[in-house]
Amino acid sequence: MSCNNESISDTHALLLNLLLEFEKVCNAADITWYASGGTCLGAVRHKGFIPWDDDIDIDMPRCYYPDFIKKCDELLPESIVLRTRDNDPYYFQEFIKMCYKDDKKGYSDIDLDIFLYDETNPKRKCFRFFQNTVKTWLYYTKEYKVSKDGIGSSYMPNNFFKKVLLSVLSKISYQSIDKLLYTIMTAQKKQTNYWVNWGAAHNYKIATFDKKKLGTPKVLPFSIASVYVPNDTDYFLNRLYGESYMQIPPIENRKTHNVSMPSNDLLDINSIKNYVMDKNNWPKL
């Protein structure tokens, strides 16, 4: 676990620091979680970050959400904050962001995204289609409303009928939109053998996973740290990326989020690098 400060970039050091704090919280609250998306792929294919990746993706069953929020309030340092629909009425994503305070933008671009798993039954095709349709319209409604109110980035639908419909729907209050979204995403009340990630960038059918395949998380090396991943990583990554997931994509297909360093006097990059590279600071997985 020994390495020098030049072995990781500033962005990856800040991300690893978020991961370290996230792991501390989950250990303290006994929370089950899985590295997801590009983070899981990076752990399997690169034993760390995908070289051009600039975020961390985590999946967590929704049942842990209250305990997670409570422990974050207790344990997170002052420089790190959560962004959720509960504490930010103008936030319109379906997932939680753990990020740094930013003196200019409020929240840093560099973040750890936490997606929530909800119960789902793939056999209820019409019901799931209804859930996804309503969820999608509520998402765009809030994005449009935030844009129209001049609070977030500009969003204007190109389709005339979509614009008219969103104009009507945006009369709904922010709080009501969030309540409706929560209701529709958690509408499957009976426990099932499957979870769905409604906030995933993938189609909801792809982002539906057999609980037995995810199983008890296993540990894989990740850069100078380690992460939990689904027990059957081949099943998981095949669903997300297809059978060729171990192949390195051509340069033109390598996507980044173009993050910038946070504006925060509390952050000292060199201190953070020294902190995350000290194996004694990492909780045991």
C-alpha positions as CSV (number, residue, x, y, z in Angstrom):
1,M,0.0,0.0,0.0
2,S,3.0,2.3,0.0
3,C,3.4,4.7,-2.9
4,N,4.5,8.3,-3.3
5,N,2.4,11.4,-3.8
6,E,3.0,11.5,-7.6
7,S,1.4,8.1,-8.1
8,I,-2.2,9.4,-8.1
9,S,-3.7,12.5,-9.6
10,D,-5.3,15.3,-7.5
11,T,-8.7,14.3,-8.8
12,H,-8.2,10.6,-7.9
13,A,-6.8,11.6,-4.5
14,L,-9.9,13.6,-3.7
15,L,-12.1,10.8,-4.9
16,L,-10.2,8.3,-2.7
17,N,-10.7,10.6,0.2
18,L,-14.5,10.6,-0.4
19,L,-14.3,6.8,-0.7
20,L,-12.4,6.5,2.6
21,E,-15.0,8.6,4.5
22,F,-17.9,6.7,2.8
23,E,-16.4,3.4,3.9
24,K,-16.0,4.7,7.5
25,V,-19.7,5.6,7.6
26,C,-20.9,2.3,6.1
27,N,-18.7,0.3,8.5
28,A,-20.0,2.3,11.5
29,A,-23.7,1.7,10.4
30,D,-23.2,-1.9,9.1
31,I,-24.4,-1.0,5.6
32,T,-24.1,-3.3,2.6
33,W,-22.9,-1.6,-0.5
34,Y,-21.4,-2.4,-3.9
35,A,-19.0,-0.5,-6.2
36,S,-21.0,0.0,-9.4
37,G,-20.7,1.2,-13.0
38,G,-17.2,2.3,-14.0
39,T,-15.9,1.9,-10.4
40,C,-16.7,-1.9,-10.4
41,L,-15.4,-2.2,-14.0
42,G,-12.2,-0.3,-12.9
43,A,-11.7,-2.7,-9.9
44,V,-12.1,-5.7,-12.2
45,R,-10.2,-4.5,-15.3
46,H,-7.7,-2.1,-13.9
47,K,-7.5,-2.9,-10.1
48,G,-8.4,0.7,-9.6
49,F,-9.7,3.7,-11.4
50,I,-10.4,3.5,-15.1
51,P,-7.5,5.9,-16.1
52,W,-9.8,8.5,-17.6
53,D,-12.6,8.1,-15.1
54,D,-13.3,11.0,-12.7
55,D,-16.0,9.9,-10.3
56,I,-16.9,6.9,-8.1
57,D,-20.2,5.0,-8.4
58,I,-21.8,3.1,-5.5
59,D,-25.0,1.0,-5.2
60,M,-26.8,0.6,-1.9
61,P,-30.2,-0.9,-1.0
62,R,-32.6,1.9,-0.1
63,C,-33.4,0.3,3.3
64,Y,-30.0,1.6,4.5
65,Y,-30.7,5.2,3.5
66,P,-31.9,6.5,6.9
67,D,-29.0,5.0,8.8
68,F,-26.6,6.2,6.2
69,I,-27.8,9.8,6.4
70,K,-27.7,9.7,10.2
71,K,-24.1,8.4,10.3
72,C,-23.0,10.9,7.7
73,D,-24.3,13.7,10.0
74,E,-22.3,12.3,12.8
75,L,-19.0,11.3,11.1
76,L,-18.4,13.4,8.0
77,P,-15.7,16.1,8.2
78,E,-16.8,19.7,7.7
79,S,-15.4,19.8,4.1
80,I,-17.6,16.9,2.9
81,V,-21.3,17.2,2.4
82,L,-24.2,15.2,1.0
83,R,-26.5,16.4,-1.7
84,T,-30.0,14.8,-1.7
85,R,-33.5,15.6,-2.6
86,D,-34.1,15.9,1.2
87,N,-31.6,18.6,1.9
88,D,-31.6,20.4,-1.4
89,P,-35.0,21.2,-2.8
90,Y,-33.5,22.1,-6.2
91,Y,-31.6,18.8,-6.7
92,F,-33.3,16.7,-9.4
93,Q,-31.2,13.5,-9.6
94,E,-32.5,10.2,-8.2
95,F,-29.1,9.4,-6.5
96,I,-27.2,10.8,-3.6
97,K,-24.0,12.8,-4.1
98,M,-21.2,12.9,-1.5
99,C,-19.0,15.8,-2.5
100,Y,-16.9,18.7,-1.2
101,K,-18.2,22.1,-0.2
102,D,-17.4,24.5,-2.9
103,D,-17.3,28.2,-2.0
104,K,-18.3,29.3,-5.5
105,K,-20.8,26.6,-6.7
106,G,-21.9,25.2,-3.3
107,Y,-21.0,21.6,-4.3
108,S,-17.9,20.3,-6.0
109,D,-17.8,18.5,-9.4
110,I,-15.7,15.8,-7.8
111,D,-18.1,13.5,-6.1
112,L,-19.1,10.0,-5.1
113,D,-22.5,9.0,-6.5
114,I,-24.6,6.7,-4.4
115,F,-27.5,4.9,-6.2
116,L,-30.3,3.3,-4.3
117,Y,-31.7,-0.2,-5.0
118,D,-35.5,-0.6,-4.9
119,E,-37.6,-3.8,-4.9
120,T,-38.9,-4.8,-8.3
121,N,-40.6,-7.7,-10.0
122,P,-39.5,-8.1,-13.7
123,K,-42.7,-10.1,-14.4
124,R,-44.8,-7.1,-13.7
125,K,-43.9,-5.6,-17.1
126,C,-46.7,-3.1,-17.5
127,F,-46.4,-1.9,-13.9
128,R,-42.6,-1.4,-14.3
129,F,-43.2,0.4,-17.6
130,F,-45.6,2.7,-15.8
131,Q,-43.1,3.3,-13.0
132,N,-40.4,4.2,-15.4
133,T,-42.6,6.5,-17.5
134,V,-43.8,8.5,-14.5
135,K,-40.3,8.6,-13.0
136,T,-38.9,10.0,-16.2
137,W,-41.5,12.7,-16.6
138,L,-41.0,13.7,-12.9
139,Y,-37.3,13.9,-13.5
140,Y,-37.6,16.2,-16.5
141,T,-40.3,18.2,-14.8
142,K,-38.0,19.1,-11.9
143,E,-35.1,19.7,-14.2
144,Y,-37.2,22.1,-16.3
145,K,-38.7,23.8,-13.2
146,V,-35.2,24.4,-11.7
147,S,-34.0,25.8,-15.1
148,K,-37.1,28.0,-15.5
149,D,-36.6,29.4,-12.0
150,G,-33.0,30.3,-12.8
151,I,-31.5,28.0,-10.1
152,G,-29.8,25.4,-12.1
153,S,-28.3,24.8,-15.5
154,S,-30.4,25.8,-18.5
155,Y,-32.7,23.1,-19.9
156,M,-35.3,23.6,-22.6
157,P,-36.9,20.7,-24.4
158,N,-36.7,20.8,-28.2
159,N,-40.0,19.0,-28.7
160,F,-43.0,21.5,-28.6
161,F,-45.4,19.1,-27.0
162,K,-42.9,18.1,-24.3
163,K,-42.3,21.8,-23.6
164,V,-46.0,22.4,-23.2
165,L,-46.5,19.4,-20.9
166,L,-43.5,20.2,-18.8
167,S,-44.7,23.8,-18.5
168,V,-48.0,22.5,-17.1
169,L,-46.4,19.9,-14.8
170,S,-43.9,22.4,-13.5
171,K,-46.7,24.1,-11.6
172,I,-46.3,21.3,-9.1
173,S,-44.2,22.3,-6.1
174,Y,-40.7,21.0,-5.6
175,Q,-41.7,19.1,-2.5
176,S,-44.7,17.4,-4.2
177,I,-42.5,16.3,-7.2
178,D,-40.0,14.7,-4.8
179,K,-42.8,12.9,-2.9
180,L,-44.3,11.6,-6.1
181,L,-41.0,10.4,-7.3
182,Y,-40.2,8.6,-4.1
183,T,-43.7,7.0,-4.2
184,I,-43.3,5.7,-7.7
185,M,-39.8,4.4,-7.3
186,T,-40.8,2.5,-4.1
187,A,-44.2,1.3,-5.3
188,Q,-43.2,-2.3,-5.3
189,K,-44.0,-3.0,-1.7
190,K,-43.6,-6.8,-1.5
191,Q,-40.0,-8.2,-1.1
192,T,-38.8,-9.8,-4.3
193,N,-35.7,-11.5,-5.7
194,Y,-34.7,-8.5,-7.7
195,W,-33.5,-4.9,-7.2
196,V,-33.7,-2.0,-9.7
197,N,-31.6,1.1,-9.9
198,W,-34.0,3.8,-11.1
199,G,-31.3,6.4,-11.1
200,A,-29.0,4.5,-13.4
201,A,-27.8,5.9,-16.8
202,H,-28.8,2.5,-18.2
203,N,-32.3,1.4,-19.2
204,Y,-34.3,0.2,-16.1
205,K,-34.5,-3.3,-17.6
206,I,-30.7,-3.5,-17.8
207,A,-30.4,-1.9,-14.3
208,T,-32.5,-4.7,-12.8
209,F,-30.4,-7.2,-10.9
210,D,-30.9,-10.7,-9.4
211,K,-30.2,-10.3,-5.6
212,K,-28.6,-13.8,-5.5
213,K,-26.1,-12.8,-8.2
214,L,-25.1,-9.6,-6.4
215,G,-25.0,-11.8,-3.2
216,T,-22.6,-11.1,-0.3
217,P,-20.2,-8.4,-1.5
218,K,-16.6,-9.5,-2.1
219,V,-13.5,-7.3,-1.8
220,L,-11.3,-6.3,-4.7
221,P,-8.2,-4.0,-4.8
222,F,-8.9,-0.5,-5.9
223,S,-5.9,1.7,-6.5
224,I,-4.4,2.1,-3.0
225,A,-7.6,1.0,-1.4
226,S,-10.2,-1.7,-1.8
227,V,-13.9,-1.8,-2.5
228,Y,-16.9,-4.2,-2.2
229,V,-18.2,-5.5,-5.6
230,P,-21.1,-7.8,-6.5
231,N,-20.3,-11.4,-5.8
232,D,-20.8,-12.4,-9.5
233,T,-19.0,-9.5,-11.2
234,D,-19.2,-11.2,-14.6
235,Y,-23.0,-11.2,-14.4
236,F,-23.1,-7.6,-13.2
237,L,-20.7,-6.1,-15.8
238,N,-22.2,-8.2,-18.6
239,R,-25.5,-6.6,-17.9
240,L,-24.1,-3.1,-18.0
241,Y,-21.4,-3.3,-20.6
242,G,-21.8,-6.5,-22.6
243,E,-19.5,-9.5,-23.0
244,S,-16.6,-7.4,-24.2
245,Y,-16.3,-5.4,-20.9
246,M,-12.7,-6.4,-20.4
247,Q,-11.6,-4.7,-23.7
248,I,-10.2,-1.2,-23.5
249,P,-12.4,1.1,-25.6
250,P,-10.9,3.4,-28.3
251,I,-10.0,6.9,-27.3
252,E,-13.1,8.5,-28.8
253,N,-15.3,6.4,-26.6
254,R,-13.6,7.3,-23.3
255,K,-16.0,9.6,-21.5
256,T,-15.1,11.9,-18.6
257,H,-17.1,14.5,-16.6
258,N,-14.5,17.2,-17.0
259,V,-14.5,18.0,-13.3
260,S,-12.7,21.0,-11.8
261,M,-10.9,21.3,-8.5
262,P,-13.2,22.5,-5.7
263,S,-12.8,26.0,-4.4
264,N,-12.5,25.3,-0.7
265,D,-9.9,26.6,1.7
266,L,-10.4,23.6,3.9
267,L,-8.8,21.3,1.3
268,D,-5.1,20.7,1.1
269,I,-4.3,18.3,-1.7
270,N,-0.9,17.2,-0.4
271,S,-2.3,16.5,3.0
272,I,-5.2,14.6,1.5
273,K,-2.8,12.5,-0.5
274,N,-0.7,11.7,2.6
275,Y,-3.9,10.9,4.5
276,V,-5.4,8.5,1.9
277,M,-2.1,6.7,1.3
278,D,-1.7,5.8,5.0
279,K,-3.2,2.3,5.2
280,N,-3.9,2.8,8.9
281,N,-6.6,5.3,8.0
282,W,-8.6,2.8,5.8
283,P,-11.3,0.7,7.6
284,K,-11.0,-3.0,7.1
285,L,-13.4,-4.5,4.5
